[in-house]
Amino acid sequence: MNRTISQSPAILQRLRLRTPLDTTEMYQNIGRDEPVRIVDYTPAPGGGITVELIKHSTGTAKGEPANHNTVKAFARTLLRWTIGSALLLILFAYFGAGH
């Protein structure tokens, strides 16, 4: 395995541990009280590219995002806009020619 790929989880874990400390330090530097953090959900890998949100108080999964196929949704939207624009141009050409 590539060295950078094998080091990636360790680097990400260090960043996850360091982020709350940096946030606390930032609030101390600007002289404000740090807001209370309430974490109710924890993301957990659900297999593939899906992520489930698990609620702390009950331990149940909230569910996963409904649409991971953003390329398909983008293509569908682009097709609808193209068809609509084409129909509008045909309409303008029809009335512009004086039918």
N, CA, C and O atoms as a DFTB+ gen file, in Angstrom:
396 C
 N C O
     1  1       0.848      -1.169       0.000
     2  2       0.000       0.000       0.000
     3  2       0.901       1.242       0.000
     4  3       1.980       1.244       0.593
     5  1       0.443       2.274      -0.665
     6  2       1.173       3.525      -0.725
     7  2       1.344       4.099       0.683
     8  3       0.446       3.983       1.518
     9  1       2.488       4.713       0.941
    10  2       2.783       5.219       2.283
    11  2       1.791       6.301       2.713
    12  3       1.353       6.324       3.863
    13  1       1.442       7.188       1.794
    14  2       0.515       8.258       2.155
    15  2      -0.881       7.715       2.433
    16  3      -1.590       8.233       3.296
    17  1      -1.278       6.676       1.709
    18  2      -2.592       6.079       1.949
    19  2      -2.617       5.386       3.304
    20  3      -3.613       5.474       4.022
    21  1      -1.546       4.703       3.661
    22  2      -1.514       4.020       4.950
    23  2      -1.427       5.012       6.111
    24  3      -1.868       4.695       7.216
    25  1      -0.871       6.198       5.887
    26  2      -0.788       7.211       6.929
    27  2      -2.054       8.041       7.042
    28  3      -2.251       8.714       8.054
    29  1      -2.902       8.013       6.052
    30  2      -4.084       8.853       6.020
    31  2      -5.005       8.659       7.227
    32  3      -5.410       9.662       7.816
    33  1      -5.363       7.437       7.635
    34  2      -6.222       7.304       8.816
    35  2      -5.598       7.890      10.085
    36  3      -6.299       8.477      10.909
    37  1      -4.290       7.730      10.239
    38  2      -3.622       8.287      11.419
    39  2      -3.658       9.808      11.399
    40  3      -3.861      10.442      12.435
    41  1      -3.463      10.397      10.221
    42  2      -3.500      11.854      10.099
    43  2      -4.903      12.369      10.393
    44  3      -5.062      13.352      11.118
    45  1      -5.921      11.716       9.840
    46  2      -7.296      12.139      10.088
    47  2      -7.664      12.011      11.561
    48  3      -8.357      12.873      12.102
    49  1      -7.209      10.943      12.216
    50  2      -7.500      10.766      13.634
    51  2      -6.852      11.874      14.458
    52  3      -7.467      12.387      15.392
    53  1      -5.620      12.248      14.122
    54  2      -4.956      13.353      14.820
    55  2      -5.708      14.656      14.636
    56  3      -5.842      15.438      15.577
    57  1      -6.204      14.897      13.417
    58  2      -6.979      16.116      13.171
    59  2      -8.277      16.111      13.962
    60  3      -8.689      17.143      14.493
    61  1      -8.924      14.950      14.041
    62  2     -10.176      14.859      14.813
    63  2      -9.934      15.136      16.293
    64  3     -10.767      15.757      16.954
    65  1      -8.816      14.685      16.806
    66  2      -8.498      14.919      18.211
    67  2      -8.060      16.354      18.464
    68  3      -8.308      16.895      19.542
    69  1      -7.419      16.970      17.495
    70  2      -6.877      18.310      17.663
    71  2      -7.922      19.404      17.463
    72  3      -7.781      20.486      18.034
    73  1      -8.957      19.159      16.675
    74  2      -9.943      20.189      16.348
    75  2     -10.623      20.781      17.579
    76  3     -10.689      22.006      17.683
    77  1     -11.138      19.970      18.530
    78  2     -11.765      20.583      19.711
    79  2     -10.782      21.413      20.535
    80  3     -11.162      22.437      21.104
    81  1      -9.530      20.982      20.602
    82  2      -8.531      21.748      21.349
    83  2      -8.264      23.092      20.686
    84  3      -8.138      24.110      21.367
    85  1      -8.178      23.098      19.370
    86  2      -7.959      24.344      18.640
    87  2      -9.150      25.285      18.791
    88  3      -8.973      26.499      18.898
    89  1     -10.352      24.737      18.800
    90  2     -11.547      25.558      18.961
    91  2     -11.550      26.213      20.335
    92  3     -11.829      27.406      20.455
    93  1     -11.241      25.440      21.370
    94  2     -11.185      25.975      22.724
    95  2     -10.120      27.063      22.819
    96  3     -10.344      28.106      23.434
    97  1      -8.972      26.820      22.216
    98  2      -7.881      27.800      22.240
    99  2      -8.273      29.082      21.518
   100  3      -7.915      30.176      21.955
   101  1      -9.008      28.954      20.410
   102  2      -9.443      30.135      19.669
   103  2     -10.370      30.994      20.526
   104  3     -10.212      32.214      20.578
   105  1     -11.337      30.363      21.199
   106  2     -12.258      31.117      22.041
   107  2     -11.526      31.775      23.205
   108  3     -11.900      32.875      23.612
   109  1     -10.505      31.142      23.747
   110  2      -9.724      31.745      24.819
   111  2      -8.932      32.947      24.310
   112  3      -8.795      33.947      25.015
   113  1      -8.415      32.848      23.091
   114  2      -7.643      33.956      22.513
   115  2      -8.497      35.184      22.254
   116  3      -8.019      36.305      22.425
   117  1      -9.744      35.005      21.848
   118  2     -10.594      36.160      21.569
   119  2     -11.344      36.629      22.803
   120  3     -12.028      37.652      22.763
   121  1     -11.221      35.882      23.913
   122  2     -11.817      36.322      25.174
   123  2     -13.308      36.088      25.294
   124  3     -13.991      36.832      25.997
   125  1     -13.824      35.082      24.631
   126  2     -15.256      34.764      24.725
   127  2     -15.436      33.380      25.309
   128  3     -14.539      32.539      25.250
   129  1     -16.626      33.157      25.882
   130  2     -16.951      31.834      26.397
   131  2     -17.272      30.899      25.248
   132  3     -17.915      31.285      24.272
   133  1     -16.824      29.685      25.378
   134  2     -17.082      28.694      24.338
   135  2     -18.522      28.210      24.440
   136  3     -18.981      27.895      25.538
   137  1     -19.258      28.140      23.313
   138  2     -20.630      27.649      23.370
   139  2     -20.674      26.169      23.748
   140  3     -19.740      25.411      23.485
   141  1     -21.773      25.788      24.364
   142  2     -21.952      24.399      24.772
   143  2     -22.218      23.558      23.535
   144  3     -23.051      23.910      22.699
   145  1     -21.511      22.453      23.424
   146  2     -21.687      21.556      22.276
   147  2     -22.608      20.416      22.669
   148  3     -22.352      19.702      23.639
   149  1     -23.660      20.254      21.922
   150  2     -24.576      19.137      22.147
   151  2     -24.512      18.245      20.914
   152  3     -24.983      18.617      19.839
   153  1     -23.933      17.082      21.077
   154  2     -23.816      16.136      19.976
   155  2     -24.867      15.061      20.197
   156  3     -24.788      14.281      21.146
   157  1     -25.843      15.029      19.316
   158  2     -26.923      14.061      19.480
   159  2     -26.769      12.859      18.557
   160  3     -27.249      11.768      18.866
   161  1     -26.104      13.057      17.429
   162  2     -25.957      11.984      16.446
   163  2     -24.484      11.726      16.149
   164  3     -23.664      12.643      16.164
   165  1     -24.166      10.480      15.882
   166  2     -22.821      10.087      15.478
   167  2     -22.906       9.414      14.116
   168  3     -23.700       8.488      13.945
   169  1     -22.107       9.855      13.137
   170  2     -22.121       9.174      11.842
   171  2     -21.388       7.840      11.931
   172  3     -20.349       7.723      12.580
   173  1     -21.955       6.841      11.263
   174  2     -21.334       5.521      11.222
   175  2     -21.392       5.019       9.789
   176  3     -22.422       5.168       9.132
   177  1     -20.311       4.426       9.285
   178  2     -20.329       3.924       7.914
   179  2     -21.374       2.835       7.748
   180  3     -21.488       1.928       8.572
   181  1     -22.133       2.942       6.664
   182  2     -23.191       1.976       6.410
   183  2     -22.874       1.036       5.267
   184  3     -23.733       0.256       4.855
   185  1     -21.660       1.094       4.747
   186  2     -21.294       0.235       3.625
   187  2     -21.306       1.014       2.332
   188  3     -22.251       1.752       2.051
   189  1     -20.281       0.856       1.562
   190  2     -20.184       1.603       0.307
   191  2     -19.972       3.074       0.608
   192  3     -19.065       3.431       1.360
   193  1     -20.807       3.938       0.024
   194  2     -20.694       5.361       0.274
   195  2     -21.798       5.867       1.188
   196  3     -21.952       7.078       1.348
   197  1     -22.563       4.977       1.786
   198  2     -23.656       5.390       2.653
   199  2     -23.167       5.606       4.077
   200  3     -22.205       4.982       4.524
   201  1     -23.848       6.499       4.776
   202  2     -23.533       6.808       6.167
   203  2     -24.839       6.818       6.942
   204  3     -25.818       7.429       6.515
   205  1     -24.853       6.136       8.088
   206  2     -26.025       6.156       8.957
   207  2     -25.765       7.090      10.122
   208  3     -24.626       7.214      10.573
   209  1     -26.804       7.749      10.615
   210  2     -26.688       8.611      11.774
   211  2     -27.298       7.879      12.970
   212  3     -28.474       7.518      12.944
   213  1     -26.502       7.663      14.011
   214  2     -26.952       6.920      15.183
   215  2     -27.171       7.901      16.320
   216  3     -26.273       8.668      16.668
   217  1     -28.373       7.879      16.906
   218  2     -28.721       8.773      17.996
   219  2     -28.116       8.252      19.295
   220  3     -28.218       7.064      19.602
   221  1     -27.482       9.152      20.063
   222  2     -26.816       8.746      21.300
   223  2     -27.794       8.235      22.353
   224  3     -27.545       7.210      22.986
   225  1     -28.905       8.944      22.543
   226  2     -29.801       8.609      23.644
   227  2     -30.482       7.259      23.470
   228  3     -30.681       6.542      24.451
   229  1     -30.843       6.899      22.242
   230  2     -31.557       5.643      22.028
   231  2     -30.711       4.559      21.380
   232  3     -31.020       3.375      21.510
   233  1     -29.657       4.943      20.690
   234  2     -28.819       3.972      19.996
   235  2     -29.414       3.489      18.686
   236  3     -28.912       2.539      18.087
   237  1     -30.479       4.136      18.239
   238  2     -31.120       3.740      16.987
   239  2     -30.566       4.563      15.829
   240  3     -30.085       5.682      16.005
   241  1     -30.650       3.981      14.661
   242  2     -30.182       4.670      13.456
   243  2     -31.293       5.577      12.944
   244  3     -32.440       5.153      12.799
   245  1     -30.940       6.824      12.675
   246  2     -31.908       7.787      12.146
   247  2     -32.216       7.474      10.694
   248  3     -33.329       7.711      10.225
   249  1     -31.249       6.952       9.995
   250  2     -31.442       6.658       8.582
   251  2     -30.259       7.158       7.804
   252  3     -29.282       7.639       8.378
   253  1     -30.339       7.049       6.525
   254  2     -29.258       7.499       5.667
   255  2     -29.818       8.482       4.659
   256  3     -31.014       8.453       4.371
   257  1     -28.984       9.343       4.123
   258  2     -29.461      10.281       3.107
   259  2     -30.091       9.524       1.938
   260  3     -29.610       8.465       1.533
   261  1     -31.161      10.082       1.413
   262  2     -31.947       9.381       0.399
   263  2     -31.263       9.324      -0.955
   264  3     -31.361       8.311      -1.648
   265  1     -30.568      10.394      -1.352
   266  2     -30.066      10.448      -2.715
   267  2     -28.552      10.599      -2.728
   268  3     -28.030      11.698      -2.545
   269  1     -27.851       9.496      -2.944
   270  2     -26.408       9.563      -3.097
   271  2     -26.022       9.651      -4.564
   272  3     -24.869       9.938      -4.885
   273  1     -26.959       9.411      -5.445
   274  2     -26.635       9.394      -6.864
   275  2     -26.800      10.793      -7.440
   276  3     -27.747      11.055      -8.182
   277  1     -25.887      11.688      -7.101
   278  2     -26.008      13.075      -7.522
   279  2     -25.767      13.254      -9.011
   280  3     -26.308      14.182      -9.612
   281  1     -24.971      12.391      -9.616
   282  2     -24.714      12.506     -11.060
   283  2     -26.006      12.239     -11.828
   284  3     -26.317      12.936     -12.794
   285  1     -26.742      11.243     -11.400
   286  2     -28.003      10.913     -12.063
   287  2     -29.018      12.051     -11.902
   288  3     -29.726      12.390     -12.850
   289  1     -29.090      12.636     -10.710
   290  2     -30.006      13.751     -10.475
   291  2     -29.606      14.962     -11.310
   292  3     -30.467      15.651     -11.859
   293  1     -28.300      15.225     -11.409
   294  2     -27.829      16.340     -12.226
   295  2     -28.165      16.118     -13.695
   296  3     -28.603      17.043     -14.379
   297  1     -27.964      14.899     -14.182
   298  2     -28.261      14.591     -15.587
   299  2     -29.750      14.757     -15.875
   300  3     -30.128      15.265     -16.930
   301  1     -30.588      14.332     -14.946
   302  2     -32.036      14.474     -15.125
   303  2     -32.434      15.949     -15.179
   304  3     -33.241      16.345     -16.020
   305  1     -31.874      16.755     -14.291
   306  2     -32.177      18.184     -14.279
   307  2     -31.685      18.854     -15.556
   308  3     -32.388      19.677     -16.142
   309  1     -30.480      18.502     -15.984
   310  2     -29.930      19.068     -17.210
   311  2     -30.787      18.707     -18.422
   312  3     -31.007      19.544     -19.298
   313  1     -31.268      17.469     -18.474
   314  2     -32.121      17.042     -19.582
   315  2     -33.432      17.822     -19.593
   316  3     -33.893      18.236     -20.657
   317  1     -34.032      18.027     -18.435
   318  2     -35.287      18.785     -18.365
   319  2     -35.088      20.225     -18.828
   320  3     -35.914      20.755     -19.570
   321  1     -33.996      20.864     -18.395
   322  2     -33.725      22.225     -18.816
   323  2     -33.460      22.290     -20.324
   324  3     -33.883      23.243     -20.978
   325  1     -32.781      21.309     -20.876
   326  2     -32.487      21.291     -22.308
   327  2     -33.772      21.146     -23.114
   328  3     -33.969      21.848     -24.106
   329  1     -34.637      20.245     -22.694
   330  2     -35.908      20.052     -23.405
   331  2     -36.765      21.307     -23.299
   332  3     -37.382      21.720     -24.281
   333  1     -36.808      21.915     -22.116
   334  2     -37.594      23.139     -21.944
   335  2     -37.070      24.273     -22.803
   336  3     -37.852      25.006     -23.408
   337  1     -35.761      24.426     -22.863
   338  2     -35.163      25.487     -23.689
   339  2     -35.427      25.238     -25.170
   340  3     -35.709      26.171     -25.922
   341  1     -35.336      23.983     -25.584
   342  2     -35.592      23.644     -26.992
   343  2     -37.045      23.947     -27.356
   344  3     -37.315      24.499     -28.423
   345  1     -37.970      23.591     -26.484
   346  2     -39.384      23.884     -26.762
   347  2     -39.640      25.379     -26.825
   348  3     -40.423      25.840     -27.655
   349  1     -38.989      26.139     -25.958
   350  2     -39.149      27.586     -25.972
   351  2     -38.587      28.185     -27.255
   352  3     -39.196      29.093     -27.821
   353  1     -37.440      27.700     -27.730
   354  2     -36.876      28.193     -28.989
   355  2     -37.767      27.842     -30.173
   356  3     -37.928      28.647     -31.090
   357  1     -38.338      26.660     -30.158
   358  2     -39.265      26.275     -31.238
   359  2     -40.482      27.184     -31.237
   360  3     -40.959      27.599     -32.294
   361  1     -40.982      27.490     -30.044
   362  2     -42.138      28.384     -29.935
   363  2     -41.799      29.778     -30.471
   364  3     -42.587      30.360     -31.216
   365  1     -40.644      30.311     -30.102
   366  2     -40.229      31.631     -30.614
   367  2     -40.055      31.602     -32.130
   368  3     -40.452      32.548     -32.810
   369  1     -39.468      30.536     -32.670
   370  2     -39.267      30.435     -34.110
   371  2     -40.616      30.353     -34.830
   372  3     -40.771      30.928     -35.907
   373  1     -41.575      29.663     -34.263
   374  2     -42.891      29.528     -34.876
   375  2     -43.601      30.872     -34.961
   376  3     -44.122      31.253     -36.009
   377  1     -43.612      31.589     -33.824
   378  2     -44.298      32.898     -33.827
   379  2     -43.471      33.971     -34.525
   380  3     -44.032      34.936     -35.044
   381  1     -42.148      33.823     -34.548
   382  2     -41.296      34.802     -35.240
   383  2     -41.411      34.692     -36.741
   384  3     -41.197      35.677     -37.447
   385  1     -41.746      33.507     -37.252
   386  2     -41.877      33.326     -38.703
   387  2     -43.218      33.851     -39.194
   388  3     -43.463      33.871     -40.400
   389  1     -44.069      34.266     -38.310
   390  2     -45.361      34.839     -38.705
   391  2     -46.392      33.778     -39.044
   392  3     -47.406      34.083     -39.672
   393  1     -46.156      32.559     -38.648
   394  2     -46.986      31.365     -38.915
   395  2     -47.964      31.673     -39.957
   396  3     -48.759      30.811     -40.331
